[in-house]
Amino acid sequence: MQIFRMLFPLRCEECGRVIKGEGFSGLGPGAICEACNKRLEEVRKLTYEASNRTTARQVIDRVNKDFPAEDADEVLAVLADYGKAEYEKSDQEFIRLAILRLANGDKQKLPSLVKMAKLDYRDILAPIHDEYGQNWLERFVNE
């Protein structure tokens, strides 16, 4: 294998530099160098953070749309219970929107839906997909 690597060095599929070692898996079948991997990870992180901010704004907008102004703080406090555990942090705003979709403006349903999501978020997503389809989020946010 070393002779093969000497004759045909592994090149980064992003920048074309010769990669020492195995490199990182790229977007295609090849590999990418450490510098390109760091750059792509930073882009992914920034994209994820921007998406989370947008979704968090959508949660607040939806609470203001579905509930009276005097209940908004209480609703947000109940929703804040989801996302406290480490395993809940990755898509917490998305799941909060799903909880709001199932609650459908009923404040009394929220605690049980949050509890259900804490046990297994798929128990929240499955009924939404059954009732509203796979593209429920876009329709829900825009209605």
KALIN-V72400 format. One line per field, one symbol per residue. phi: phi as a letter, one per 20 degrees, with the letter a starting at -180 (. if undefined). burial: 1 if it has 9 or more other ideal C-beta (glycine too) atoms within 8 Angstrom, else 0. Layout:
phi: ???
burial: ???
//
This chain:
phi: .ffgfffcffdffednffeenemdfefdfeccffffffffffffffffffffffffffffffffeecfgfegfffffffffeoffgfeffcfffffffffffflnefffggffffffffafffeffffffednfeffgfffee
burial: 00001000011111000010001101000111100110010000000000010011011111110110001100110110111000010001111111111110001011001101110010111011100100010011100
//
